[in-house]
C-alpha cells in the first residue's frame, strides 16, 4: 500500500497501455520465480519437476503469446554465471493449462530453432 500523501510510494502500478513496461515487469517476476525454483532444487536437478502455467493470462488478461515467449526466453538463457540454460536445472518442465497449452506448444516449437 502507498501511504505517502503524494502517491510516491515504492510501488508504481504499470500502465496497461505500455506493453513494453508490462513485459519488462513480468520478465522480472518470472526470473524471480524460476530463480526461487532453482534455489529449492536439490542436487543436480535429477528427479526435479517444474510446473508452470499461463500466469497473468486470467484476471490480468495478459497476452498468452507474450507470456509463453517470456517463459521461453527465461528458461533458455543462462542463470547467473552459468553457461548453460536455466532449463537444465530441472529434469522436466511441465506447462499446466486447459486453454493455453496450444499457444505454449507453438511458441516453444517455433522458438527452438533459435537455440
C-alpha positions, 0 to 999 in steps of 0.5 A, spaced: 500 500 500 502 507 498 501 511 504 505 517 502 500 523 501 503 524 494 502 517 491 510 516 491 510 510 494 515 504 492 510 501 488 508 504 481 502 500 478 504 499 470 500 502 465 496 497 461 497 501 455 505 500 455 506 493 453 513 494 453 513 496 461 508 490 462 513 485 459 519 488 462 515 487 469 513 480 468 520 478 465 522 480 472 517 476 476 518 470 472 526 470 473 524 471 480 520 465 480 524 460 476 530 463 480 526 461 487 525 454 483 532 453 482 534 455 489 529 449 492 532 444 487 536 439 490 542 436 487 543 436 480 536 437 478 535 429 477 528 427 479 526 435 479 519 437 476 517 444 474 510 446 473 508 452 470 502 455 467 499 461 463 500 466 469 497 473 468 493 470 462 486 470 467 484 476 471 490 480 468 488 478 461 495 478 459 497 476 452 498 468 452 503 469 446 507 474 450 507 470 456 509 463 453 515 467 449 517 470 456 517 463 459 521 461 453 526 466 453 527 465 461 528 458 461 533 458 455 538 463 457 543 462 462 542 463 470 547 467 473 554 465 471 552 459 468 553 457 461 548 453 460 540 454 460 536 455 466 532 449 463 537 444 465 536 445 472 530 441 472 529 434 469 522 436 466 518 442 465 511 441 465 506 447 462 499 446 466 493 449 462 486 447 459 486 453 454 493 455 453 497 449 452 496 450 444 499 457 444 505 454 449 506 448 444 507 453 438 511 458 441 516 453 444 516 449 437 517 455 433 522 458 438 527 452 438 530 453 432 533 459 435 537 455 440 
